[in-house]
């Protein structure tokens, strides 16, 4: 039967040393591995702490920057609002000025229009009174018959004078306009108006208030009564709501010249 041979003392020491070296190397490797793991954990922890610090710093920086931007925007907005307000005030002032100019122009135009209207009315009135324009309106018709030809030119001058005194604005005799330059003439029972011979049956048209015109001729002892006393002469006065008076014949001044205002 065999048995393990016993180791020699020298071999035993060598074996123990090798085992010790192996265990020491294993211990060193374990320590080194543990140290590396601890260093890695520490590094990771430090990295996490640094990242957290950076995140916090970034958030605080963003908050501070945002607050600065907000404050800057408010300042800019205030400046913009102030500028817009100033521009708006300028525009309002300009609008008011233009409105005042429009009102003044409108007032001036209205005044000119009113002056022109008044001038036109005065011109029409003067033209009608002068016989330069035909006229129409209410008035009276005076019909005078003189078969015996006893009436004289001055009798018709009296008729025209009484009618003008009664407010006649336009007068015509047998279709001929009577103006300031008109004149009655004639002889031997012939009556002429501005050189035109009138027929025996005379028709005098006068524009104006019917009552006043009729009263100027029909007063007791007035012209109508006087003319009716002549042989064969009759005088009839009738009112009318619409009568026409023609314009006078155009004529000019042969000697006198109208004076123009300087």
Backbone as JSON, one array per atom type, in Angstrom:
{
  "sequence": "XXXXXXXXXXXXXXXXXXXXXXXXXXXXXXXXXXXXXXXXXXXXXXXXXXXXXXXXXXXXXXXXXXXXXXXXXXXXXXXXXXXXXXXXXXXXXXXXXXXXXXXXXXXXXXXXXXXXXXXXXXXXXXXXXXXXXXXXXXXXXXXXXXXXXXXXXXXXXXXXXXXXXXXXXXXXXXXXXXXXXXXXXXXXXXXXXXXXXXXXXXXXXXXXXXXXXXXXXXXXXXXXXXXXXXXXXXXXXXXXXXXXXXXXXXXXXXXXXXXXXX",
  "N": [[0.87, -1.16, 0.0], [0.41, 2.1, -0.89], [1.6, 5.29, 0.33], [1.27, 8.95, 0.93], [4.0, 10.7, 0.22], [6.07, 12.35, 2.53], [6.58, 15.84, 2.74], [9.5, 17.6, 2.3], [11.21, 19.74, 4.58], [12.24, 22.02, 3.35], [10.79, 22.18, 0.97], [8.31, 22.63, 1.97], [8.42, 25.2, 3.05], [8.78, 26.66, 0.73], [6.36, 26.19, -0.52], [4.53, 27.38, 1.23], [5.33, 30.02, 1.02], [4.66, 30.63, -1.64], [1.93, 30.32, -1.54], [1.28, 32.38, 0.2], [2.11, 34.56, -1.31], [0.29, 34.42, -3.42], [-2.13, 34.8, -2.06], [-1.66, 37.38, -1.09], [-1.44, 38.81, -3.48], [-3.99, 38.42, -4.44], [-5.37, 39.78, -2.45], [-4.36, 42.34, -2.83], [-5.31, 42.84, -5.38], [-8.07, 42.83, -4.83], [-8.26, 44.92, -3.03], [-7.41, 46.95, -4.72], [-9.42, 46.79, -6.61], [-11.62, 47.49, -5.04], [-10.86, 50.04, -4.31], [-10.85, 51.32, -6.77], [-13.57, 51.09, -7.4], [-14.65, 52.63, -5.32], [-13.47, 55.05, -5.92], [-14.66, 55.48, -8.38], [-17.34, 55.67, -7.62], [-17.15, 57.89, -6.01], [-16.33, 59.72, -7.9], [-18.54, 59.67, -9.59], [-20.44, 60.63, -7.79], [-19.39, 63.16, -7.26], [-19.55, 64.17, -9.82], [-22.33, 64.16, -10.19], [-23.05, 65.96, -8.21], [-21.79, 68.23, -9.22], [-23.14, 68.53, -11.65], [-25.72, 68.99, -10.69], [-25.26, 71.37, -9.34], [-24.57, 72.97, -11.5], [-27.0, 72.9, -12.9], [-28.71, 74.16, -11.09], [-27.44, 76.63, -10.97], [-27.75, 77.4, -13.62], [-30.53, 77.57, -13.82], [-31.04, 79.6, -11.95], [-29.61, 81.61, -13.25], [-31.05, 81.82, -15.63], [-33.5, 82.65, -14.58], [-32.74, 85.1, -13.48], [-31.89, 86.38, -15.83], [-34.22, 86.33, -17.3], [-35.82, 87.94, -15.69], [-34.4, 90.31, -16.01], [-34.77, 90.73, -18.74], [-37.54, 91.06, -18.76], [-37.78, 93.37, -17.22], [-36.35, 95.07, -18.89], [-38.01, 95.0, -21.18], [-40.33, 96.17, -20.18], [-39.36, 98.75, -19.72], [-38.66, 99.47, -22.33], [-41.21, 99.28, -23.46], [-42.53, 101.27, -22.05], [-41.17, 103.5, -23.02], [-41.83, 103.33, -25.73], [-44.6, 103.62, -25.56], [-44.7, 106.21, -24.55], [-43.55, 107.62, -26.69], [-45.43, 107.03, -28.71], [-47.66, 108.24, -27.56], [-46.87, 110.92, -27.6], [-46.62, 111.29, -30.39], [-49.27, 110.78, -31.08], [-50.52, 112.93, -29.81], [-49.46, 115.01, -31.31], [-50.57, 114.39, -33.81], [-53.28, 114.64, -33.15], [-53.37, 117.38, -32.61], [-52.73, 118.34, -35.15], [-54.93, 117.39, -36.58], [-57.0, 118.83, -35.35], [-56.2, 121.4, -36.09], [-56.45, 121.25, -38.89], [-59.19, 120.74, -39.04], [-60.15, 123.17, -38.03], [-59.24, 124.86, -40.06], [-60.76, 123.84, -42.16], [-63.3, 124.49, -41.2], [-63.06, 127.29, -41.16], [-62.61, 127.71, -43.88], [-64.98, 126.66, -44.87], [-66.77, 128.44, -43.64], [-65.92, 130.82, -44.82], [-66.49, 130.18, -47.47], [-69.23, 129.87, -47.22], [-69.9, 132.46, -46.46], [-69.07, 133.85, -48.75], [-70.77, 132.65, -50.57], [-73.22, 133.49, -49.54], [-72.93, 136.26, -49.83], [-72.72, 136.38, -52.61], [-75.23, 135.39, -53.27], [-76.87, 137.37, -52.16], [-75.98, 139.54, -53.67], [-76.74, 138.65, -56.17], [-79.53, 138.63, -55.84], [-79.98, 141.35, -55.4], [-79.06, 142.32, -57.83], [-80.9, 141.14, -59.56], [-83.19, 142.39, -58.61], [-82.6, 145.1, -59.12], [-82.27, 144.92, -61.86], [-84.83, 144.18, -62.61], [-86.29, 146.39, -61.71], [-85.16, 148.31, -63.33], [-86.05, 147.46, -65.7], [-84.59, 145.73, -67.25], [-84.87, 143.03, -67.24], [-87.41, 140.56, -67.85], [-90.46, 140.28, -65.94], [-92.54, 138.54, -63.58], [-95.52, 137.84, -61.75], [-97.91, 138.49, -59.06], [-100.48, 141.04, -59.29], [-102.15, 143.93, -60.61], [-104.51, 144.65, -63.22], [-105.18, 147.31, -65.25], [-107.62, 148.53, -67.18], [-108.27, 150.8, -69.68], [-110.44, 152.65, -71.59], [-110.74, 154.84, -74.35], [-112.51, 156.1, -76.43], [-113.01, 158.56, -77.59], [-110.65, 159.83, -77.68], [-109.66, 161.63, -75.77], [-107.9, 161.68, -73.71], [-104.73, 162.67, -72.39], [-101.1, 162.7, -72.72], [-100.0, 163.32, -70.17], [-101.93, 162.33, -68.48], [-101.49, 159.59, -68.46], [-98.98, 159.62, -67.4], [-99.63, 160.31, -64.8], [-101.08, 158.06, -64.06], [-99.06, 156.07, -64.06], [-97.42, 157.2, -62.1], [-99.09, 157.12, -59.79], [-99.4, 154.35, -59.51], [-96.75, 153.53, -59.0], [-96.41, 154.85, -56.62], [-98.09, 153.29, -55.13], [-96.6, 151.01, -54.77], [-95.8, 149.53, -57.0], [-93.79, 147.25, -58.71], [-93.07, 146.65, -61.27], [-94.1, 147.86, -64.4], [-96.15, 147.9, -67.25], [-97.38, 149.09, -70.31], [-99.72, 148.4, -72.65], [-98.13, 146.23, -73.42], [-95.6, 147.3, -73.45], [-92.7, 147.96, -71.71], [-92.39, 150.06, -68.91], [-89.94, 152.23, -67.89], [-87.4, 153.98, -65.93], [-86.44, 155.73, -67.78], [-88.46, 156.02, -69.53], [-90.95, 157.74, -71.45], [-93.99, 159.53, -71.99], [-95.68, 160.76, -74.77], [-97.21, 162.72, -77.42], [-99.87, 163.96, -79.55], [-102.92, 165.54, -80.62], [-104.79, 163.62, -79.75], [-103.34, 161.3, -79.89], [-101.39, 158.9, -78.33], [-98.15, 158.21, -77.28], [-95.6, 155.96, -76.32], [-92.38, 155.99, -75.51], [-91.88, 156.55, -78.16], [-93.51, 154.78, -79.5], [-96.71, 154.33, -80.82], [-99.72, 154.09, -79.02], [-102.59, 151.94, -78.81], [-106.14, 152.69, -78.79], [-107.56, 151.38, -76.81], [-106.36, 150.89, -73.75], [-104.12, 148.98, -71.85], [-102.9, 148.55, -68.76], [-100.47, 147.04, -66.89], [-99.49, 146.19, -63.68], [-97.15, 145.04, -61.39], [-97.21, 143.84, -58.1], [-98.34, 144.35, -54.7], [-101.69, 143.55, -54.63], [-103.86, 144.77, -53.26], [-102.76, 147.26, -52.33], [-102.01, 148.46, -54.75], [-104.46, 148.63, -56.13], [-105.86, 150.28, -54.36], [-104.42, 152.64, -54.61], [-105.41, 153.72, -56.91], [-108.19, 153.73, -56.66], [-109.07, 155.29, -54.59], [-111.39, 157.44, -52.96], [-112.2, 160.19, -54.92], [-109.92, 159.89, -56.28], [-107.56, 158.98, -58.9], [-108.88, 157.2, -60.64], [-111.55, 157.96, -60.44], [-111.3, 160.54, -61.39], [-110.44, 160.2, -64.08], [-112.67, 158.9, -65.09], [-114.47, 160.88, -65.42], [-114.07, 162.04, -67.84], [-115.28, 162.37, -71.2], [-116.65, 159.41, -72.47], [-114.61, 157.81, -71.39], [-113.57, 154.94, -69.69], [-112.67, 153.13, -66.79], [-111.3, 150.22, -65.54], [-110.41, 148.13, -62.9], [-108.7, 145.26, -62.01], [-107.67, 142.46, -60.11], [-104.98, 140.06, -60.32], [-103.44, 136.87, -60.05], [-101.17, 136.06, -61.36], [-99.16, 137.67, -63.49], [-97.51, 138.88, -66.42], [-94.74, 140.8, -67.31], [-92.96, 142.31, -69.85], [-89.46, 142.64, -70.75], [-87.7, 145.76, -71.06], [-87.04, 147.56, -74.1], [-83.81, 147.24, -75.45], [-81.42, 149.69, -74.91], [-79.0, 152.3, -75.2], [-76.51, 154.5, -73.79], [-75.88, 157.53, -75.3], [-74.41, 159.75, -74.74], [-73.84, 160.08, -71.92], [-71.71, 158.21, -69.7], [-71.41, 155.36, -67.69], [-70.03, 155.55, -64.41], [-67.25, 153.9, -63.16], [-66.38, 152.16, -60.19], [-63.36, 152.79, -58.41]],
  "CA": [[0.0, 0.0, 0.0], [1.26, 3.27, -0.92], [1.25, 6.46, 1.18], [1.86, 10.22, 0.44], [5.32, 10.93, 0.79], [6.16, 13.57, 3.34], [7.38, 16.9, 2.12], [10.69, 18.0, 3.0], [11.05, 21.07, 5.2], [12.51, 23.08, 2.37], [9.66, 22.27, 0.04], [7.17, 23.18, 2.71], [8.59, 26.67, 3.14], [8.52, 27.23, -0.63], [4.93, 26.13, -0.79], [3.87, 28.41, 2.05], [5.6, 31.36, 0.47], [3.87, 30.8, -2.86], [0.51, 30.53, -1.14], [1.18, 33.73, 0.78], [2.18, 35.55, -2.42], [-0.97, 34.36, -4.16], [-3.17, 35.46, -1.28], [-1.35, 38.8, -1.03], [-1.79, 39.38, -4.78], [-5.45, 38.47, -4.51], [-5.81, 40.86, -1.56], [-4.05, 43.62, -3.49], [-6.27, 43.07, -6.47], [-9.36, 43.13, -4.22], [-8.19, 46.3, -2.51], [-7.37, 47.87, -5.87], [-10.77, 46.85, -7.21], [-12.49, 48.25, -4.13], [-10.49, 51.46, -4.4], [-11.34, 51.85, -8.06], [-15.02, 51.27, -7.29], [-14.92, 53.78, -4.45], [-13.13, 56.28, -6.66], [-15.69, 55.68, -9.4], [-18.55, 56.18, -6.94], [-16.89, 59.28, -5.6], [-16.33, 60.55, -9.11], [-19.94, 59.82, -10.01], [-21.12, 61.54, -6.85], [-18.93, 64.53, -7.51], [-20.13, 64.61, -11.09], [-23.75, 64.47, -9.98], [-23.13, 67.22, -7.45], [-21.43, 69.32, -10.12], [-24.26, 68.71, -12.59], [-26.81, 69.63, -9.95], [-24.88, 72.76, -9.11], [-24.69, 73.67, -12.78], [-28.42, 73.06, -13.22], [-29.24, 75.21, -10.22], [-26.88, 77.91, -11.42], [-28.38, 77.74, -14.89], [-31.91, 77.99, -13.56], [-30.97, 80.92, -11.36], [-29.19, 82.56, -14.29], [-32.18, 82.04, -16.53], [-34.49, 83.46, -13.88], [-32.22, 86.47, -13.42], [-31.89, 86.92, -17.2], [-35.62, 86.57, -17.68], [-36.25, 89.15, -14.98], [-33.78, 91.47, -16.66], [-35.47, 90.95, -20.0], [-38.85, 91.61, -18.48], [-37.62, 94.77, -16.85], [-35.96, 95.8, -20.09], [-39.19, 95.1, -22.04], [-41.19, 97.19, -19.59], [-38.79, 100.07, -19.99], [-38.85, 99.76, -23.76], [-42.63, 99.5, -23.7], [-42.87, 102.61, -21.53], [-40.63, 104.48, -23.96], [-42.66, 103.27, -26.94], [-45.9, 104.23, -25.26], [-44.5, 107.66, -24.45], [-43.37, 108.14, -28.04], [-46.72, 106.96, -29.4], [-48.53, 109.27, -26.99], [-46.44, 112.21, -28.14], [-47.02, 111.35, -31.8], [-50.72, 110.88, -31.12], [-50.87, 114.31, -29.47], [-49.13, 115.83, -32.47], [-51.58, 114.12, -34.82], [-54.53, 115.26, -32.71], [-53.24, 118.83, -32.83], [-52.82, 118.58, -36.59], [-56.32, 117.16, -36.98], [-57.78, 119.98, -34.89], [-55.84, 122.54, -36.94], [-57.07, 121.05, -40.2], [-60.63, 120.94, -38.88], [-60.38, 124.61, -37.93], [-59.08, 125.42, -41.39], [-61.93, 123.46, -42.94], [-64.42, 125.3, -40.75], [-62.87, 128.64, -41.65], [-62.84, 127.7, -45.33], [-66.43, 126.51, -45.08], [-67.42, 129.69, -43.27], [-65.61, 131.79, -45.86], [-67.27, 129.81, -48.65], [-70.63, 130.18, -46.94], [-70.04, 133.91, -46.52], [-69.01, 134.25, -50.16], [-72.01, 132.21, -51.21], [-74.29, 134.38, -49.09], [-72.73, 137.55, -50.49], [-73.07, 136.23, -54.02], [-76.69, 135.27, -53.36], [-77.45, 138.7, -51.93], [-75.66, 140.37, -54.84], [-77.59, 138.2, -57.28], [-80.89, 139.12, -55.61], [-79.99, 142.8, -55.65], [-78.94, 142.52, -59.27], [-82.2, 140.82, -60.17], [-84.13, 143.45, -58.24], [-82.28, 146.3, -59.88], [-82.56, 144.65, -63.28], [-86.28, 144.21, -62.81], [-86.73, 147.77, -61.57], [-84.68, 149.05, -64.5], [-86.69, 146.95, -66.9], [-83.66, 144.95, -68.06], [-85.3, 141.63, -67.23], [-88.86, 140.39, -67.73], [-90.92, 140.0, -64.58], [-93.83, 137.86, -63.46], [-96.0, 137.82, -60.38], [-99.26, 139.01, -58.86], [-100.64, 142.48, -59.47], [-103.45, 144.36, -61.09], [-104.64, 145.05, -64.62], [-106.01, 148.51, -65.39], [-108.08, 148.66, -68.58], [-108.79, 152.15, -69.91], [-110.94, 152.89, -72.95], [-110.84, 156.27, -74.7], [-112.95, 156.17, -77.83], [-113.03, 159.95, -78.07], [-109.26, 160.29, -77.66], [-109.6, 162.85, -74.96], [-106.83, 161.58, -72.72], [-103.47, 163.29, -72.75], [-99.95, 161.96, -72.21], [-99.81, 163.52, -68.75], [-102.85, 161.46, -67.74], [-100.81, 158.29, -68.28], [-97.89, 159.84, -66.45], [-100.25, 160.27, -63.49], [-101.39, 156.65, -63.76], [-97.8, 155.39, -63.69], [-96.96, 157.77, -60.84], [-99.91, 156.57, -58.71], [-99.08, 152.92, -59.34], [-95.45, 153.44, -58.33], [-96.65, 155.24, -55.24], [-98.76, 152.16, -54.47], [-95.67, 149.89, -54.59], [-95.61, 148.73, -58.21], [-92.41, 146.88, -58.96], [-92.87, 146.63, -62.71], [-95.28, 148.39, -65.07], [-96.14, 147.83, -68.71], [-98.57, 149.66, -70.96], [-99.91, 147.77, -73.97], [-97.01, 145.33, -73.71], [-94.32, 148.02, -73.47], [-92.2, 148.15, -70.35], [-92.16, 151.43, -68.48], [-88.72, 152.33, -67.08], [-87.09, 155.34, -65.48], [-86.15, 156.56, -68.95], [-89.63, 156.05, -70.41], [-91.67, 159.01, -71.51], [-95.21, 159.58, -72.78], [-95.78, 161.94, -75.63], [-98.29, 162.63, -78.39], [-100.69, 165.15, -79.83], [-104.13, 165.29, -81.4], [-105.41, 162.39, -79.32], [-102.43, 160.16, -80.09], [-100.51, 158.68, -77.16], [-96.95, 157.42, -77.61], [-94.71, 155.56, -75.22], [-91.02, 155.78, -76.02], [-91.91, 156.61, -79.61], [-94.46, 153.8, -80.05], [-98.09, 154.79, -80.66], [-100.54, 153.14, -78.29], [-103.98, 151.81, -79.29], [-107.12, 153.42, -77.98], [-107.85, 150.57, -75.61], [-105.07, 150.79, -73.04], [-104.04, 147.97, -70.78], [-101.76, 148.83, -67.89], [-100.2, 145.93, -65.97], [-98.59, 146.58, -62.6], [-96.85, 143.94, -60.47], [-97.04, 144.26, -56.72], [-99.45, 143.99, -53.82], [-102.92, 143.88, -55.32], [-104.65, 145.71, -52.48], [-102.14, 148.58, -52.33], [-102.08, 149.02, -56.1], [-105.85, 149.0, -56.42], [-106.23, 151.42, -53.51], [-103.78, 153.86, -55.11], [-106.22, 154.27, -58.01], [-109.62, 153.73, -56.37], [-109.42, 156.14, -53.46], [-112.43, 158.46, -53.31], [-111.62, 161.4, -55.49], [-108.62, 159.56, -56.84], [-107.33, 159.06, -60.34], [-109.93, 156.49, -61.37], [-112.74, 158.82, -60.47], [-111.01, 161.7, -62.24], [-110.45, 159.79, -65.49], [-114.02, 158.51, -65.49], [-115.28, 162.08, -65.7], [-113.87, 162.46, -69.23], [-116.29, 161.77, -72.08], [-116.4, 158.1, -73.06], [-113.49, 157.1, -70.75], [-113.91, 153.97, -68.64], [-111.49, 152.58, -66.08], [-111.58, 149.0, -64.8], [-109.25, 147.62, -62.14], [-108.91, 143.86, -61.62], [-106.47, 141.79, -59.6], [-104.58, 138.79, -60.95], [-102.39, 136.19, -59.27], [-99.96, 135.87, -62.15], [-99.08, 138.56, -64.64], [-96.2, 138.94, -67.06], [-94.3, 142.1, -67.81], [-91.76, 142.07, -70.66], [-88.3, 143.51, -70.54], [-87.69, 146.97, -71.88], [-86.2, 147.51, -75.27], [-82.43, 147.58, -75.13], [-80.97, 151.01, -75.36], [-77.69, 152.66, -74.67], [-76.25, 155.92, -73.57], [-75.13, 158.14, -76.4], [-73.56, 160.82, -74.2], [-73.37, 159.74, -70.59], [-71.0, 156.95, -69.51], [-71.44, 154.97, -66.28], [-68.78, 155.72, -63.67], [-66.81, 152.66, -62.53], [-65.7, 152.35, -58.91], [-61.92, 152.5, -58.45]],
  "C": [[0.9, 1.19, 0.0], [0.8, 4.35, 0.0], [1.95, 7.67, 0.62], [3.2, 10.41, 1.05], [5.35, 12.24, 1.52], [7.05, 14.57, 2.61], [8.57, 17.19, 2.98], [10.51, 19.39, 3.55], [11.28, 22.18, 4.21], [11.38, 23.25, 1.44], [8.45, 22.88, 0.73], [7.25, 24.7, 2.78], [8.31, 27.32, 1.79], [7.04, 27.26, -0.92], [4.18, 27.19, -0.01], [4.1, 29.8, 1.49], [4.78, 31.61, -0.77], [2.41, 31.06, -2.52], [0.33, 31.93, -0.57], [1.21, 34.79, -0.32], [0.88, 35.58, -3.19], [-2.06, 35.1, -3.39], [-2.94, 36.97, -1.19], [-1.73, 39.47, -2.35], [-3.29, 39.49, -4.91], [-5.99, 39.59, -3.65], [-5.55, 42.23, -2.2], [-5.04, 43.9, -4.62], [-7.64, 43.45, -5.92], [-9.39, 44.56, -3.69], [-8.21, 47.31, -3.65], [-8.74, 47.98, -6.51], [-11.71, 47.67, -6.33], [-12.19, 49.75, -4.2], [-11.0, 52.08, -5.7], [-12.86, 52.07, -8.02], [-15.39, 52.47, -6.43], [-14.62, 55.08, -5.17], [-14.17, 56.57, -7.74], [-16.95, 56.23, -8.77], [-18.37, 57.61, -6.53], [-16.92, 60.21, -6.8], [-17.76, 60.78, -9.6], [-20.69, 60.77, -9.09], [-20.73, 62.99, -7.08], [-19.5, 65.07, -8.81], [-21.59, 64.98, -10.95], [-23.92, 65.79, -9.23], [-22.83, 68.42, -8.35], [-22.56, 69.61, -11.12], [-25.42, 69.4, -11.91], [-26.53, 71.1, -9.7], [-25.02, 73.58, -10.4], [-26.15, 73.89, -13.16], [-29.04, 74.18, -12.39], [-28.74, 76.57, -10.67], [-27.52, 78.36, -12.73], [-29.79, 78.25, -14.69], [-31.94, 79.38, -12.94], [-30.57, 81.97, -12.39], [-30.31, 82.87, -15.26], [-33.24, 82.92, -15.87], [-34.05, 84.92, -13.83], [-32.26, 87.13, -14.78], [-33.29, 87.24, -17.67], [-36.15, 87.81, -16.99], [-35.67, 90.39, -15.61], [-34.46, 91.79, -17.98], [-36.84, 91.57, -19.79], [-38.75, 93.08, -18.1], [-37.22, 95.61, -18.05], [-37.14, 96.0, -21.02], [-40.15, 96.14, -21.5], [-40.65, 98.58, -19.86], [-38.97, 100.45, -21.45], [-40.3, 100.06, -24.07], [-43.06, 100.88, -23.2], [-42.38, 103.69, -22.48], [-41.46, 104.53, -25.23], [-44.0, 103.92, -26.72], [-45.78, 105.74, -25.17], [-44.33, 108.28, -25.83], [-44.67, 108.14, -28.82], [-47.69, 108.02, -28.88], [-48.17, 110.64, -27.53], [-46.84, 112.36, -29.6], [-48.52, 111.49, -31.95], [-51.18, 112.3, -30.8], [-50.59, 115.24, -30.64], [-50.17, 115.66, -33.57], [-52.92, 114.73, -34.45], [-54.51, 116.77, -32.94], [-53.36, 119.17, -34.32], [-54.23, 118.4, -37.1], [-57.2, 118.35, -36.59], [-57.48, 121.2, -35.76], [-56.49, 122.44, -38.32], [-58.58, 121.23, -40.13], [-60.97, 122.42, -38.77], [-60.24, 125.28, -39.29], [-60.26, 125.08, -42.29], [-63.15, 124.29, -42.54], [-64.29, 126.74, -41.25], [-63.11, 128.72, -43.16], [-64.32, 127.56, -45.64], [-67.19, 127.77, -44.75], [-67.17, 130.75, -44.34], [-66.4, 131.49, -47.13], [-68.73, 130.15, -48.45], [-70.87, 131.69, -47.01], [-70.01, 134.4, -47.97], [-70.28, 133.85, -50.89], [-73.17, 133.12, -50.83], [-74.17, 135.75, -49.76], [-73.12, 137.49, -51.96], [-74.58, 136.11, -54.2], [-77.37, 136.62, -53.17], [-77.19, 139.62, -53.13], [-76.53, 139.98, -56.03], [-79.02, 138.68, -57.1], [-80.99, 140.62, -55.87], [-79.91, 143.1, -57.14], [-80.25, 142.24, -59.98], [-83.22, 141.9, -59.87], [-83.9, 144.71, -59.04], [-82.59, 146.11, -61.36], [-84.05, 144.71, -63.55], [-86.81, 145.63, -62.72], [-86.32, 148.61, -62.77], [-85.32, 148.56, -65.79], [-85.79, 146.13, -67.79], [-84.06, 143.5, -68.17], [-86.83, 141.57, -67.21], [-89.23, 140.02, -66.31], [-92.27, 139.33, -64.63], [-94.23, 137.83, -62.0], [-97.4, 138.38, -60.27], [-99.3, 140.53, -59.05], [-102.05, 142.82, -59.91], [-103.36, 144.7, -62.58], [-105.62, 146.22, -64.67], [-106.36, 148.65, -66.88], [-108.79, 150.02, -68.73], [-109.23, 152.25, -71.37], [-111.12, 154.39, -73.15], [-111.26, 156.41, -76.17], [-112.9, 157.59, -78.41], [-111.62, 160.55, -78.13], [-109.14, 161.63, -76.93], [-108.48, 162.83, -73.94], [-105.54, 162.13, -73.29], [-102.3, 162.48, -72.19], [-99.75, 162.13, -70.7], [-100.78, 162.7, -67.9], [-102.21, 160.08, -67.48], [-99.6, 158.43, -67.37], [-98.43, 159.77, -65.03], [-100.59, 158.83, -63.08], [-100.14, 155.92, -63.3], [-97.31, 155.9, -62.34], [-97.76, 157.2, -59.67], [-99.6, 155.1, -58.46], [-97.72, 152.74, -58.65], [-95.58, 153.86, -56.88], [-97.33, 154.13, -54.45], [-97.88, 150.93, -54.34], [-95.47, 149.02, -55.82], [-94.13, 148.48, -58.46], [-92.09, 146.84, -60.45], [-94.18, 147.05, -63.37], [-95.08, 148.24, -66.57], [-97.46, 148.39, -69.23], [-98.64, 149.11, -72.37], [-98.69, 146.94, -74.38], [-95.66, 146.01, -73.8], [-93.9, 148.32, -72.03], [-91.95, 149.63, -70.08], [-90.96, 151.44, -67.55], [-88.52, 153.77, -66.64], [-86.83, 156.28, -66.64], [-87.35, 156.69, -69.88], [-90.3, 157.42, -70.37], [-92.89, 158.89, -72.42], [-95.22, 160.89, -73.57], [-96.95, 161.76, -76.57], [-99.03, 163.95, -78.54], [-101.88, 164.72, -80.65], [-104.74, 163.94, -81.06], [-104.56, 161.14, -79.5], [-101.49, 160.08, -78.9], [-99.37, 157.76, -77.59], [-96.16, 157.14, -76.33], [-93.37, 155.18, -75.81], [-91.02, 155.68, -77.54], [-92.86, 155.63, -80.26], [-95.88, 154.28, -79.76], [-98.93, 153.69, -80.01], [-101.95, 153.12, -78.87], [-104.93, 152.53, -78.35], [-107.48, 152.66, -76.69], [-106.53, 150.28, -74.91], [-105.16, 149.73, -71.95], [-102.74, 148.21, -70.01], [-101.63, 147.67, -66.9], [-99.17, 146.41, -64.95], [-98.41, 145.39, -61.66], [-96.61, 144.5, -59.07], [-98.21, 143.78, -55.88], [-100.76, 144.47, -54.43], [-103.73, 144.94, -54.57], [-104.09, 147.12, -52.53], [-102.24, 149.24, -53.7], [-103.5, 149.47, -56.44], [-106.27, 150.23, -55.61], [-105.62, 152.72, -54.01], [-104.58, 154.51, -56.22], [-107.68, 154.48, -57.62], [-110.0, 154.54, -55.14], [-110.51, 157.13, -53.89], [-111.79, 159.77, -53.77], [-110.27, 161.15, -56.11], [-108.6, 159.59, -58.35], [-108.41, 158.34, -61.13], [-111.17, 157.34, -61.5], [-112.52, 160.0, -61.4], [-111.07, 161.32, -63.72], [-111.86, 159.44, -65.98], [-114.91, 159.71, -65.79], [-115.11, 162.57, -67.14], [-114.88, 161.73, -70.13], [-115.82, 160.44, -72.66], [-115.3, 157.29, -72.39], [-114.03, 156.18, -69.66], [-112.62, 153.4, -68.06], [-111.93, 151.37, -65.27], [-110.29, 148.5, -64.15], [-109.57, 146.21, -61.67], [-107.58, 143.27, -61.14], [-106.21, 140.48, -60.32], [-103.41, 138.21, -60.16], [-101.09, 136.03, -60.05], [-100.05, 136.72, -63.41], [-97.65, 138.59, -65.15], [-95.94, 140.34, -67.58], [-93.02, 141.87, -68.6], [-90.62, 142.99, -70.27], [-88.37, 144.71, -71.47], [-86.8, 146.76, -73.11], [-84.79, 147.95, -74.89], [-82.08, 148.93, -75.72], [-79.65, 151.33, -74.72], [-77.59, 154.16, -74.48], [-75.4, 156.44, -74.72], [-74.16, 159.21, -75.91], [-72.96, 160.43, -72.86], [-72.71, 158.37, -70.56], [-71.03, 156.59, -68.04], [-70.05, 155.11, -65.65], [-68.46, 154.41, -62.96], [-66.09, 152.99, -61.23], [-64.23, 151.98, -59.04], [-61.57, 151.47, -57.41]]
}
